[in-house]
Amino acid sequence: MGWDKVSCATVREFNLIADPNNGRMDAWINSLGELKPSTINAKIAAMAHLLRWLGHIVPHWIQRPSKSRSLPKTLGRRELSRLNRAVADSEDPLAMPVCTLMLDTGLRVSELCALDIDDVDKEDLSALVIGGKGEKDRTVLFTEATVGVLEKWEPIRDARLSLSQEEGLRAMFVSSRGRRINPRSIQKMVDRLADSADIPRSRLSPHTLRHTFATGLLERGADLVTIQRLLGHSSIATTRVYLEIGDQTLREIYHRAQRSPPLPEEEPDIVEEEAISFPELPRQRVD
C-alpha cells in the first residue's frame, strides 16, 4: 500500500490496515531472516511500540530469536608469543607488570586499576581483590615470575610517586604523572601492543587477557569451581562458557596428541595355573 493511500485513510481505516493479524506481520518477520538475532529483536520491539500506539499488540505467535552467547576471545599460542615479544620490547614501563599480572591472575581491568600495594603479598604469592564485581572480595594467586616483574616495577613506581601531588597514594600502578591508572589508559596501552604484535585490535583487549588466563587453566586440567573462584564469578554458569573450546584450540589439542609418542606395549603377564590337588577320599568297602 502506497503512502498516498495511507495518508488519506481515516483513523478507523488505518487501524484496520495496521492490524498485525492480517498476515502482514509474518511476511515482515520472514523478510528479516538474514539479520542478527539482536537486530531482529530490536526491530520487533520498535514495532511493538508502534502497534501499542495504534491500539494493537504483537501476536503471541511471533517468536523472537534467542541471542546466541558469543564465545570469549582468547589468544592463540602464536599470538601470545608475539604479544610477549611486543611487551618485552615496549618502552612503556607499565606494559610488562600489567600484562604479566593480568595473564597470571585473570584480574578484571577495573580490579587491576584499584589494586593497592598493600593488597599484594609477594611472600604468599597472592593478592586481595577488594570490592570486585558485585562488591565481592576474593584472593587471586600468581607465580614467582610475577614477583620478579613487580620488584622491577617498584622503583619506577616510587619515582613516579615522588612527582605526585596526591599524598599517601597506595596504588600499585601509577601513571607517569603519579596518578592511579585508569581502564582507559590500559586499553590504549593494549592497543599499542596489539599494533606491535601484529594482532588486530578487535582481538586484543584487557578482557582478552582474562579469558586467555581462564582458558589456559582449563586446558591444563583445572576444574570449573576453581576457575570460578579465581575469576570471581558469582555463578558457575558464567564460567561454563569456557568449556566451549574453539575450533582452532581443538585442532591444536588433537594434533599435539597425535604427535605424542605411543605408549610402549606391555606384554601381558602369563600366570601359570597351579594344579589343584584334591585330598584322596578313603575307599569304602563294598560288601
C-alpha positions in Angstrom: 0.0 0.0 0.0 1.5 3.3 -1.1 1.9 6.4 1.1 -0.7 8.4 -0.8 -3.4 5.9 0.1 -2.2 5.6 3.7 -2.1 9.4 4.2 -5.7 9.7 3.1 -7.0 6.9 5.3 -9.1 7.6 8.3 -8.1 6.5 11.8 -10.5 3.6 11.7 -9.3 2.5 8.3 -5.6 2.8 9.3 -6.3 0.8 12.5 -7.7 -2.0 10.3 -4.7 -1.7 7.9 -2.2 -1.9 10.8 -3.9 -5.0 12.3 -1.0 -7.5 12.8 -3.3 -10.4 12.4 -4.0 -9.8 8.7 -0.9 -11.6 7.5 1.4 -8.7 7.0 3.3 -9.2 10.3 4.6 -12.7 9.5 5.6 -11.6 6.0 7.6 -8.8 7.5 9.2 -11.1 10.0 10.2 -13.5 7.2 11.9 -10.6 5.4 14.3 -10.2 8.4 15.6 -13.7 8.3 19.2 -12.8 7.4 19.7 -10.2 10.2 21.4 -10.9 13.5 19.1 -12.0 16.4 19.8 -8.8 18.3 18.8 -6.7 15.3 15.6 -8.7 14.7 14.6 -8.3 18.4 15.3 -4.5 18.2 13.0 -4.2 15.2 10.3 -6.3 16.8 10.5 -4.1 19.9 10.1 -1.0 17.8 7.2 -2.5 16.0 5.6 -3.4 19.3 5.7 0.2 20.5 4.1 1.4 17.2 1.4 -1.3 17.4 0.6 -0.3 21.0 0.2 3.3 19.9 -2.2 2.2 17.2 -4.2 0.1 19.7 -2.8 -3.4 18.8 -0.4 -5.8 20.4 2.2 -8.1 18.9 0.6 -11.5 18.3 1.6 -14.3 20.6 2.7 -16.5 17.7 5.6 -14.1 16.9 8.7 -15.8 18.1 11.7 -13.7 19.0 15.1 -15.3 18.1 17.2 -16.2 21.0 20.5 -14.4 21.2 23.4 -16.8 21.0 26.1 -16.1 23.5 29.4 -15.4 21.9 32.4 -17.3 23.0 35.2 -15.5 24.9 38.0 -14.2 22.7 41.3 -15.8 23.6 44.8 -15.6 22.2 46.3 -18.5 20.4 49.8 -19.7 21.1 51.4 -17.8 18.3 49.5 -14.6 19.1 50.5 -15.0 22.8 54.1 -15.4 21.8 54.0 -12.3 19.6 52.4 -10.4 22.5 55.1 -11.4 24.9 57.8 -10.1 22.4 55.9 -6.9 22.0 55.7 -6.4 25.8 59.4 -7.1 26.2 60.3 -4.6 23.5 57.8 -1.9 24.7 59.2 1.3 26.1 56.2 1.7 28.4 57.3 0.5 31.9 53.7 -0.4 32.7 53.4 -2.9 29.8 55.4 -5.8 31.5 53.9 -5.6 35.0 50.3 -5.0 33.8 50.2 -7.8 31.2 52.1 -10.3 33.3 49.8 -9.8 36.3 46.6 -10.0 34.2 47.8 -13.2 32.4 48.9 -14.7 35.8 45.8 -13.8 37.8 42.9 -13.2 35.5 42.1 -9.8 37.1 39.5 -7.5 35.6 41.0 -4.3 34.3 38.9 -2.3 36.9 40.3 -4.6 39.7 43.8 -4.1 38.4 43.5 -0.3 38.5 42.0 -0.4 42.0 44.8 -2.7 43.3 46.9 -1.2 46.2 50.4 -2.1 47.1 49.2 -3.3 50.5 46.9 -5.8 48.7 49.8 -7.7 47.2 51.5 -10.4 49.3 54.7 -11.4 47.4 55.7 -14.0 50.0 52.3 -15.7 49.9 52.1 -15.3 46.1 48.6 -13.8 46.3 46.7 -10.6 46.1 43.5 -9.5 47.8 40.9 -8.0 45.4 38.7 -5.7 47.5 35.3 -4.7 46.2 35.4 -6.6 42.9 32.4 -7.0 40.6 29.3 -7.3 42.8 31.3 -5.8 45.7 32.8 -9.2 46.5 36.3 -9.6 47.9 38.4 -12.6 46.7 42.0 -13.8 46.6 43.9 -14.3 43.4 47.2 -16.2 43.0 50.3 -15.5 41.0 53.7 -17.1 40.4 57.3 -16.2 41.1 57.6 -14.7 37.6 55.1 -12.0 38.6 57.0 -11.3 41.8 60.2 -10.6 39.8 58.3 -8.3 37.4 56.7 -6.4 40.3 60.0 -6.0 42.1 61.4 -4.4 38.9 58.4 -2.1 38.7 58.5 -0.8 42.3 61.5 1.6 41.8 59.7 3.1 38.8 56.5 3.4 40.9 58.4 5.1 43.7 60.0 7.6 41.3 56.6 8.5 39.8 55.0 8.8 43.3 57.7 11.4 44.2 56.3 13.6 41.5 52.7 13.1 42.6 50.6 15.8 44.2 48.5 13.1 46.0 49.9 12.4 49.4 49.7 8.8 50.7 48.7 7.3 47.3 48.9 3.5 47.8 48.1 2.4 44.2 50.2 -0.4 42.8 50.2 1.0 39.3 50.5 4.8 38.7 50.9 6.8 35.5 53.8 9.0 34.5 52.0 11.9 36.3 51.9 10.0 39.6 48.2 9.2 39.4 46.4 5.9 39.7 46.0 4.3 36.3 42.5 4.0 34.8 41.0 1.4 32.5 41.0 3.8 29.5 44.8 4.2 29.7 45.3 0.4 30.0 43.2 0.0 26.9 45.3 2.5 24.9 48.4 0.7 26.0 47.0 -2.7 24.9 46.1 -1.2 21.6 49.7 -0.1 21.0 50.8 -3.6 22.0 48.4 -5.1 19.5 49.8 -3.0 16.7 53.4 -4.0 17.7 52.4 -7.7 17.9 50.6 -7.6 14.5 47.3 -8.6 16.3 44.0 -7.0 15.3 42.9 -4.6 18.0 39.5 -6.3 17.9 41.2 -9.5 19.1 43.2 -8.0 21.9 41.8 -6.2 25.0 42.4 -6.3 28.7 39.5 -8.7 28.9 41.1 -11.0 26.3 44.0 -11.5 28.7 41.5 -12.5 31.4 39.9 -15.0 29.0 43.3 -16.4 28.0 44.1 -16.9 31.6 40.9 -18.9 32.3 41.2 -21.0 29.1 44.8 -21.8 29.9 43.8 -23.1 33.4 41.1 -25.3 31.8 43.4 -26.8 29.3 45.9 -27.6 32.0 43.3 -29.6 33.9 41.8 -27.1 36.4 38.2 -27.7 37.4 35.4 -25.2 36.9 34.8 -24.5 40.5 38.5 -23.5 41.0 38.3 -21.2 37.9 35.1 -19.7 39.1 36.6 -18.7 42.4 39.8 -17.3 40.8 37.8 -15.3 38.3 35.2 -14.1 40.9 32.2 -15.3 39.0 29.0 -15.3 41.1 27.5 -18.2 39.1 29.3 -21.2 37.7 27.1 -20.9 34.6 29.3 -17.9 33.6 32.4 -20.0 34.0 30.9 -22.9 32.0 31.2 -20.9 28.8 35.0 -21.7 28.8 34.1 -25.4 28.1 33.2 -24.3 24.5 36.6 -24.8 23.1 37.2 -23.0 19.8 37.9 -24.9 16.7 41.5 -23.8 16.5 42.2 -24.9 20.1 40.5 -28.2 19.4 42.8 -28.7 16.4 45.9 -27.8 18.4 45.0 -30.3 21.1 44.2 -33.0 18.6 47.5 -32.7 16.6 49.5 -32.4 19.8 48.0 -35.6 21.0 48.7 -37.3 17.6 52.4 -36.2 17.7 52.8 -37.8 21.2 54.9 -40.9 21.1 52.8 -44.1 21.5 53.0 -45.8 24.8 55.1 -49.0 24.8 53.1 -52.1 24.7 53.5 -54.2 27.7 53.5 -57.9 27.4 50.7 -59.4 29.4 51.8 -61.3 32.4 51.2 -65.1 32.0 50.2 -66.7 35.2 50.7 -70.3 35.2 47.9 -72.2 36.7 48.9 -74.4 39.5 47.4 -77.9 39.6 44.8 -78.2 42.2 45.2 -81.4 44.3 42.2 -82.8 45.9 42.5 -84.9 49.0 42.2 -88.5 48.3 38.9 -89.9 49.6 39.0 -93.0 51.8 37.9 -96.1 49.9 34.7 -97.6 51.1 34.4 -101.3 51.4 31.5 -102.6 49.3 30.0 -105.9 50.6 
